């Protein structure tokens, strides 16, 4: 009993409101946010708090205010990523504008490309809103990446000169390649949408709607624009021609290329299995040093702002949960003594279970009243009555009226034990294994595990669409040529996996989704080259694919320069994969005796 009262007093000590350390006094202010503090609401709230803190510092220079909380980190990460991506997007857009300008020397092709891409983005956002009522931020980011596919559709149309097919119907020259590319991409995103997670379904719907709209824009809107042919002496065309001459010397026999295609296809699943995944969300961002320092100061000074882990206890009745909480609290006490947990607080610390209250009453009666009450009563000349063991017991609802803070330790059919400073979550989870209704909840690990599940599903969807693509390519071109064509996007994904791993890229859900984009764009490259590989049309198709590569590398490859790990990883994987897809698409579809526009042959 003395030990219990001492521990309880330490938790409720009113002097803990103000902490004095190193001749400075610290006063904690804890704010509980409403559940709708997300998105724009969270940004506005953090901006207001920062203004309040700034004004307080100006009015009282000797005052120092530290802040911590998930909302500050989340808003800072989002703002940093948004600013970084916007800067890169601006540079990439300028690069694409310059590329189109140096190719056509006319603004009309640029306007046409904007129309196609814009229609895709609008259609994707509209479909998202119609199906879900709102757009998930991650779904918006990955859905918007289909700009890298839709601009390819526009570029393939724009490079076709007027009268290529004997009429002004330039769309006929690219219809088969464009249709097969669209079909492959749609099948891929349908496979992704079959996953049990709403996030992946949103990405799939956004992408499918956007690509269908982009295809329709190429078919019905771009023919309305006056044709502007590629300048044969333009810098882009000259670079492309010289590059084709150099690559022509690398073309080997069809048999050897078929063997290499088989090796690439066989190596992909093995590599995907061997390359470890890294789904820890803490490794994806770039934490603000000031926020990290503030959190550390608050944790060290006040014991707040530490680990967000807690123990969740489920049960049909409040008493059952309290009894489980008491047993779990006792089980983790050695970890607290060893410093593996810096502190814990539970509802059962303030409201013991009825079983424990009854045991406490019996303890007081048997060890205090019965031995000493009679003698003490005679000495004091008073009557001391033995406590009634059947009096009403303390219940959580009654304590909540006196101590509102403890109500946060209970919700519905669950109680929680808040933990602070958990250094080894595995040890805590192991100790709780005997308890059927108690388990450790670590928000960081829970979210990381959720993204790991997303990554597995993305792998399943990616593998499924690769098999479908192999089947369709074999039907269209025959087994041998189908294997060679299919090996281009499969090899591109293999290069992205290997190259990313060598460069230290974390293979997470986000980089796996980036490989989906590598597959979609890589499949377009090889299908366009396969369908448009005859006569003069071959030269136009090769140039269009080269322009697509430049635009995609500008749009995504520049992301690799970002200081934010997540953005950089996505950019690195896509850049490696697309360069590999472009080379394999050319190499696997080139005739054995390749003649370039300059007349040189290998």
FIGUKOL-253748 format. One record per residue (C-alpha): residue number from 1; residue in three letters; x, y, z. Coordinates in steps of 0.25 Angstrom, whole numbers. Layout:
BEGIN
   num   residu      xx      yy      zz
   NUM      ala       X       Y       Z
...
//
This chain:
BEGIN
   num   residu      xx      yy      zz
     1      unk       0       0       0
     2      unk      11      10       3
     3      unk      18       7     -10
     4      unk       5       8     -18
     5      unk       2      22     -11
     6      unk      16      27     -14
     7      unk      15      23     -29
     8      unk       1      29     -30
     9      unk       6      42     -23
    10      unk      18      43     -33
    11      unk       8      42     -45
    12      unk      -1      53     -39
    13      unk       9      62     -33
    14      unk       4      76     -36
    15      unk      19      82     -35
    16      unk      21      74     -48
    17      unk      14      85     -56
    18      unk      26      94     -55
    19      unk      40      88     -57
    20      unk      52      95     -53
    21      unk      65      91     -59
    22      unk      79      98     -61
    23      unk      73     111     -54
    24      unk      61     111     -65
    25      unk      47     108     -63
    26      unk      39     100     -73
    27      unk      24     100     -74
    28      unk      17      89     -83
    29      unk       5      93     -91
    30      unk      -2      81     -97
    31      unk     -12      82    -108
    32      unk     -22      72    -113
    33      unk     -26      74    -127
    34      unk     -39      70    -134
    35      unk     -40      59    -144
    36      unk     -42      68    -156
    37      unk     -28      74    -154
    38      unk     -22      69    -167
    39      unk     -19      75    -181
    40      unk     -21      90    -182
    41      unk     -27      90    -168
    42      unk     -14      85    -162
    43      unk      -6      95    -170
    44      unk     -14     107    -165
    45      unk     -13     102    -151
    46      unk       2     101    -151
    47      unk       3     114    -158
    48      unk      -5     121    -147
    49      unk       3     114    -136
    50      unk      16     119    -143
    51      unk      11     133    -143
    52      unk       7     132    -128
    53      unk      21     127    -125
    54      unk      28     137    -133
    55      unk      20     149    -127
    56      unk      23     143    -113
    57      unk      38     143    -116
    58      unk      37     157    -121
    59      unk      30     162    -108
    60      unk      39     154     -99
    61      unk      53     152    -104
    62      unk      56     144     -92
    63      unk      45     134     -94
    64      unk      48     121    -102
    65      unk      37     113    -107
    66      unk      39      98    -112
    67      unk      28      91    -120
    68      unk      27      76    -124
    69      unk      16      67    -129
    70      unk      13      59    -142
    71      unk       5      71    -148
    72      unk      17      80    -148
    73      unk      26      69    -155
    74      unk      15      65    -165
    75      unk      13      79    -169
    76      unk      27      82    -170
    77      unk      30      70    -179
    78      unk      18      73    -188
    79      unk      23      87    -190
    80      unk      37      84    -192
    81      unk      33      73    -202
    82      unk      23      82    -209
    83      unk      33      93    -211
    84      unk      44      84    -216
    85      unk      35      76    -226
    86      unk      30      89    -231
    87      unk      44      95    -234
    88      unk      48      82    -241
    89      unk      34      82    -249
    90      unk      37      96    -253
    91      unk      51      92    -258
    92      unk      46      80    -265
    93      unk      34      88    -272
    94      unk      44      98    -277
    95      unk      53      87    -282
    96      unk      41      80    -289
    97      unk      37      93    -295
    98      unk      51      96    -300
    99      unk      52      81    -306
   100      unk      39      83    -314
   101      unk      43      97    -318
   102      unk      57      91    -323
   103      unk      50      80    -331
   104      unk      38      87    -338
   105      unk      42     102    -337
   106      unk      27     105    -334
   107      unk      18     107    -322
   108      unk       6      99    -328
   109      unk      12      85    -324
   110      unk      15      90    -310
   111      unk       0      95    -309
   112      unk      -5      81    -314
   113      unk       4      74    -304
   114      unk      -2      82    -293
   115      unk     -16      80    -298
   116      unk     -14      64    -297
   117      unk      -7      65    -284
   118      unk     -17      74    -278
   119      unk     -29      66    -282
   120      unk     -23      54    -276
   121      unk     -21      61    -262
   122      unk     -35      67    -262
   123      unk     -41      54    -266
   124      unk     -33      46    -255
   125      unk     -37      56    -244
   126      unk     -52      56    -249
   127      unk     -52      41    -248
   128      unk     -46      41    -234
   129      unk     -56      51    -229
   130      unk     -68      44    -235
   131      unk     -64      30    -229
   132      unk     -58      34    -216
   133      unk     -63      49    -213
   134      unk     -49      53    -210
   135      unk     -35      50    -215
   136      unk     -24      44    -206
   137      unk     -11      52    -207
   138      unk      -2      40    -210
   139      unk     -12      35    -221
   140      unk     -12      49    -227
   141      unk       3      49    -227
   142      unk       4      35    -234
   143      unk      -8      38    -243
   144      unk      -2      51    -248
   145      unk      11      43    -252
   146      unk       3      38    -264
   147      unk       7      51    -270
   148      unk      19      43    -274
   149      unk      11      34    -282
   150      unk       1      43    -288
   151      unk      11      53    -293
   152      unk      17      41    -301
   153      unk       4      39    -308
   154      unk       4      54    -312
   155      unk      19      53    -317
   156      unk      16      41    -326
   157      unk       5      48    -333
   158      unk      13      61    -334
   159      unk      25      55    -341
   160      unk      16      49    -352
   161      unk      17      59    -364
   162      unk       5      63    -372
   163      unk       1      54    -383
   164      unk       8      42    -378
   165      unk      -3      32    -381
   166      unk      -8      39    -394
   167      unk     -18      48    -386
   168      unk     -18      57    -374
   169      unk     -22      46    -365
   170      unk      -8      45    -357
   171      unk     -15      37    -346
   172      unk     -15      25    -355
   173      unk       0      24    -355
   174      unk       1      22    -340
   175      unk     -13      16    -337
   176      unk      -8       1    -335
   177      unk       4       5    -326
   178      unk      -4      15    -318
   179      unk     -16       5    -316
   180      unk      -6      -6    -312
   181      unk       1       3    -302
   182      unk     -12       8    -296
   183      unk     -17      -6    -295
   184      unk      -5     -11    -288
   185      unk      -5       1    -278
   186      unk     -20       0    -275
   187      unk     -18     -15    -272
   188      unk      -7     -12    -263
   189      unk     -15      -2    -255
   190      unk     -27     -11    -254
   191      unk     -18     -22    -248
   192      unk     -13     -11    -238
   193      unk     -28      -7    -235
   194      unk     -32     -22    -231
   195      unk     -24     -20    -218
   196      unk     -32     -19    -205
   197      unk     -26      -5    -202
   198      unk     -34       7    -206
   199      unk     -21      15    -208
   200      unk     -17       6    -220
   201      unk     -31       6    -225
   202      unk     -31      21    -226
   203      unk     -18      21    -233
   204      unk     -23      11    -243
   205      unk     -36      19    -246
   206      unk     -28      32    -247
   207      unk     -18      27    -257
   208      unk     -28      19    -265
   209      unk     -38      31    -267
   210      unk     -26      40    -270
   211      unk     -20      31    -281
   212      unk     -33      29    -288
   213      unk     -36      43    -288
   214      unk     -21      46    -294
   215      unk     -24      35    -304
   216      unk     -37      42    -309
   217      unk     -30      56    -309
   218      unk     -20      50    -318
   219      unk     -30      44    -327
   220      unk     -40      55    -328
   221      unk     -33      68    -324
   222      unk     -19      68    -329
   223      unk     -24      66    -344
   224      unk     -30      80    -342
   225      unk     -17      86    -340
   226      unk      -9      90    -353
   227      unk       3      81    -355
   228      unk      17      85    -352
   229      unk      28      76    -357
   230      unk      41      73    -350
   231      unk      52      81    -355
   232      unk      62      71    -361
   233      unk      74      80    -357
   234      unk      69      83    -343
   235      unk      78      80    -331
   236      unk      69      69    -326
   237      unk      68      62    -339
   238      unk      83      63    -342
   239      unk      86      57    -328
   240      unk      76      46    -330
   241      unk      82      42    -344
   242      unk      96      41    -338
   243      unk      91      33    -327
   244      unk      84      23    -336
   245      unk      97      22    -344
   246      unk     105      19    -332
   247      unk      95       9    -326
   248      unk      94       2    -340
   249      unk     107      -5    -337
   250      unk     102     -12    -325
   251      unk      91     -19    -332
   252      unk      94     -34    -332
   253      unk      87     -47    -337
   254      unk      72     -49    -334
   255      unk      76     -63    -327
   256      unk      86     -56    -318
   257      unk      76     -45    -314
   258      unk      65     -56    -312
   259      unk      75     -63    -302
   260      unk      78     -50    -295
   261      unk      63     -47    -294
   262      unk      60     -60    -287
   263      unk      71     -57    -277
   264      unk      66     -43    -274
   265      unk      52     -49    -272
   266      unk      57     -61    -263
   267      unk      66     -51    -255
   268      unk      54     -41    -251
   269      unk      46     -50    -242
   270      unk      59     -55    -235
   271      unk      64     -41    -233
   272      unk      51     -36    -228
   273      unk      51     -47    -218
   274      unk      65     -45    -213
   275      unk      65     -30    -213
   276      unk      60     -26    -198
   277      unk      49     -17    -196
   278      unk      51      -4    -187
   279      unk      37       1    -183
   280      unk      41       9    -171
   281      unk      34      22    -173
   282      unk      44      29    -164
   283      unk      54      27    -175
   284      unk      46      34    -186
   285      unk      46      48    -181
   286      unk      56      59    -177
   287      unk      53      63    -163
   288      unk      54      78    -160
   289      unk      66      79    -150
   290      unk      59      90    -142
   291      unk      47      81    -140
   292      unk      56      69    -136
   293      unk      64      78    -126
   294      unk      51      83    -120
   295      unk      45      69    -119
   296      unk      58      64    -112
   297      unk      58      76    -102
   298      unk      44      74     -98
   299      unk      46      59     -96
   300      unk      58      61     -88
   301      unk      53      72     -80
   302      unk      38      69     -78
   303      unk      38      54     -81
   304      unk      28      57     -93
   305      unk      29      56    -108
   306      unk      35      42    -107
   307      unk      31      29    -114
   308      unk      17      29    -119
   309      unk      16      14    -116
   310      unk       5       9    -106
   311      unk      -2      -4    -102
   312      unk     -16      -6    -106
   313      unk     -25     -15     -97
   314      unk     -38     -20    -103
   315      unk     -49     -26     -95
   316      unk     -64     -27     -93
   317      unk     -65     -21     -80
   318      unk     -57     -10     -73
   319      unk     -54     -19     -61
   320      unk     -48     -29     -71
   321      unk     -39     -18     -77
   322      unk     -35     -13     -64
   323      unk     -30     -27     -59
   324      unk     -23     -29     -72
   325      unk     -16     -15     -71
   326      unk     -11     -18     -57
   327      unk      -5     -31     -61
   328      unk       1     -25     -74
   329      unk       6     -13     -65
   330      unk      13     -23     -56
   331      unk      19     -31     -67
   332      unk      26     -19     -73
   333      unk      31     -14     -60
   334      unk      45     -21     -62
   335      unk      46     -13     -75
   336      unk      44       0     -68
   337      unk      54      -4     -57
   338      unk      64      -7     -68
   339      unk      62       6     -75
   340      unk      56       0     -88
   341      unk      43       7     -85
   342      unk      45      21     -79
   343      unk      31      22     -73
   344      unk      17      16     -74
   345      unk       3      21     -70
   346      unk     -10      13     -70
   347      unk     -25      15     -66
   348      unk     -22       4     -56
   349      unk     -12      13     -49
   350      unk     -23      22     -45
   351      unk     -35      12     -44
   352      unk     -31      -2     -40
   353      unk     -40     -13     -44
   354      unk     -51     -17     -34
   355      unk     -44     -30     -31
   356      unk     -31     -22     -27
   357      unk     -40     -12     -19
   358      unk     -46     -23     -12
   359      unk     -32     -29      -9
   360      unk     -27     -15      -4
   361      unk     -39     -14       5
   362      unk     -36     -28      11
   363      unk     -22     -24      12
   364      unk     -25     -12      20
   365      unk     -35     -19      29
   366      unk     -26     -31      32
   367      unk     -13     -24      33
   368      unk     -17     -11      39
   369      unk     -31     -10      45
   370      unk     -31     -24      52
   371      unk     -17     -23      58
   372      unk     -17      -8      62
   373      unk     -31      -2      62
   374      unk     -35      -7      76
   375      unk     -22      -2      83
   376      unk     -22      11      75
   377      unk     -37      14      79
   378      unk     -34      12      94
   379      unk     -22      21      93
   380      unk     -29      32      86
   381      unk     -42      30      93
   382      unk     -50      29      80
   383      unk     -58      18      73
   384      unk     -51      12      60
   385      unk     -60       4      51
   386      unk     -55      -7      42
   387      unk     -57      -2      27
   388      unk     -69      -9      20
   389      unk     -64     -18       9
   390      unk     -77     -18       2
   391      unk     -77      -2       0
   392      unk     -78       3     -14
   393      unk     -66       2     -23
   394      unk     -58      12     -31
   395      unk     -61      11     -46
   396      unk     -55      19     -58
   397      unk     -67      28     -61
   398      unk     -66      34     -47
   399      unk     -52      37     -47
   400      unk     -53      43     -61
   401      unk     -62      54     -55
   402      unk     -50      57     -45
   403      unk     -38      55     -54
   404      unk     -43      57     -69
   405      unk     -29      54     -73
   406      unk     -31      39     -71
   407      unk     -42      39     -81
   408      unk     -32      39     -92
   409      unk     -28      25     -87
   410      unk     -41      19     -90
   411      unk     -49      18    -103
   412      unk     -61       9    -106
   413      unk     -57      -5    -103
   414      unk     -42      -2    -102
   415      unk     -32       3     -92
   416      unk     -18       8     -94
   417      unk      -5       8     -86
   418      unk       3      20     -91
   419      unk      18      17     -92
   420      unk      29      27     -93
   421      unk      43      25     -98
   422      unk      42      10    -103
   423      unk      56       6    -108
   424      unk      52      -8    -112
   425      unk      38     -10    -117
   426      unk      41     -25    -120
   427      unk      44     -28    -105
   428      unk      31     -21    -101
   429      unk      23     -29    -111
   430      unk      30     -42    -107
   431      unk      26     -40     -92
   432      unk      11     -37     -97
   433      unk      10     -50    -105
   434      unk       3     -58     -93
   435      unk      -8     -47     -93
   436      unk     -19     -50    -103
   437      unk     -25     -36    -102
   438      unk     -13     -28    -100
   439      unk      -3     -24    -112
   440      unk       7     -13    -114
   441      unk       3      -2    -124
   442      unk      14       6    -130
   443      unk       8      16    -140
   444      unk      21      17    -148
   445      unk      22       1    -149
   446      unk       8       0    -152
   447      unk       8      10    -164
   448      unk      21       4    -169
   449      unk      15     -10    -168
   450      unk       3      -5    -176
   451      unk      12       1    -187
   452      unk      19     -13    -187
   453      unk       6     -19    -190
   454      unk       3      -9    -201
   455      unk      17     -12    -207
   456      unk      14     -27    -207
   457      unk       1     -25    -215
   458      unk       8     -15    -224
   459      unk      18     -27    -227
   460      unk       6     -36    -230
   461      unk      -1     -27    -239
   462      unk      12     -24    -246
   463      unk      15     -39    -248
   464      unk       1     -41    -253
   465      unk       2     -30    -263
   466      unk      15     -35    -268
   467      unk      10     -49    -271
   468      unk      -2     -43    -278
   469      unk       7     -34    -286
   470      unk      16     -47    -290
   471      unk       3     -54    -294
   472      unk      -2     -43    -303
   473      unk      12     -40    -309
   474      unk      13     -55    -313
   475      unk      -1     -54    -319
   476      unk       2     -42    -327
   477      unk      16     -45    -331
   478      unk      19     -60    -329
   479      unk      26     -66    -318
   480      unk      40     -63    -321
   481      unk      38     -48    -325
   482      unk      28     -47    -314
   483      unk      38     -51    -303
   484      unk      48     -41    -309
   485      unk      38     -30    -309
   486      unk      33     -33    -295
   487      unk      47     -34    -290
   488      unk      48     -19    -292
   489      unk      39     -14    -280
   490      unk      43     -26    -272
   491      unk      58     -23    -274
   492      unk      55      -8    -271
   493      unk      49     -12    -257
   494      unk      61     -21    -255
   495      unk      71     -10    -258
   496      unk      63      -1    -248
   497      unk      63     -11    -237
   498      unk      78     -14    -239
   499      unk      82       0    -241
   500      unk      74       6    -230
   501      unk      80      -4    -220
   502      unk      94      -1    -224
   503      unk      91      14    -222
   504      unk      85      11    -209
   505      unk      71      14    -212
   506      unk      61       8    -202
   507      unk      51      -2    -210
   508      unk      38       3    -203
   509      unk      24       3    -207
   510      unk      27      16    -214
   511      unk      38      11    -223
   512      unk      30      -1    -226
   513      unk      19       8    -231
   514      unk      30      16    -239
   515      unk      34       2    -246
   516      unk      19       2    -250
   517      unk      22      14    -258
   518      unk      34       9    -263
   519      unk      27      -3    -269
   520      unk      16       5    -275
   521      unk      25      15    -282
   522      unk      35       4    -286
   523      unk      24      -4    -292
   524      unk      19       8    -300
   525      unk      34      10    -305
   526      unk      35      -5    -310
   527      unk      21      -5    -316
   528      unk      22       8    -323
   529      unk      35       3    -329
   530      unk      29     -11    -333
   531      unk      17      -5    -339
   532      unk      24       6    -347
   533      unk      37       0    -351
   534      unk      35       0    -366
   535      unk      41      10    -376
   536      unk      41      25    -373
   537      unk      31      22    -362
   538      unk      42      15    -354
   539      unk      51      28    -354
   540      unk      39      36    -349
   541      unk      35      26    -338
   542      unk      50      25    -333
   543      unk      50      40    -332
   544      unk      37      40    -325
   545      unk      42      30    -315
   546      unk      55      38    -313
   547      unk      46      51    -310
   548      unk      38      43    -300
   549      unk      50      38    -293
   550      unk      56      52    -292
   551      unk      42      57    -287
   552      unk      41      46    -277
   553      unk      55      47    -272
   554      unk      53      62    -270
   555      unk      39      60    -263
   556      unk      44      49    -254
   557      unk      59      48    -254
   558      unk      61      62    -248
   559      unk      54      57    -236
   560      unk      67      49    -233
   561      unk      73      62    -229
   562      unk      64      65    -218
   563      unk      69      65    -204
   564      unk      56      57    -199
   565      unk      59      42    -199
   566      unk      45      38    -204
   567      unk      45      48    -216
   568      unk      60      45    -219
   569      unk      57      30    -219
   570      unk      45      31    -228
   571      unk      53      39    -238
   572      unk      65      30    -238
   573      unk      57      17    -241
   574      unk      49      24    -252
   575      unk      62      30    -259
   576      unk      69      17    -258
   577      unk      58       9    -263
   578      unk      54      18    -275
   579      unk      68      19    -280
   580      unk      68       4    -280
   581      unk      54       2    -286
   582      unk      58      12    -297
   583      unk      71       4    -301
   584      unk      64     -10    -300
   585      unk      52      -5    -308
   586      unk      62      -1    -319
   587      unk      71     -13    -318
   588      unk      60     -23    -317
   589      unk      52     -18    -329
   590      unk      64     -14    -339
   591      unk      65     -22    -351
   592      unk      78     -30    -352
   593      unk      83     -21    -364
   594      unk      79      -8    -358
   595      unk      80       4    -368
   596      unk      79      18    -362
   597      unk      75      31    -368
   598      unk      90      34    -371
   599      unk      91      21    -379
   600      unk     101      14    -370
   601      unk      99       0    -367
   602      unk     105     -10    -358
//
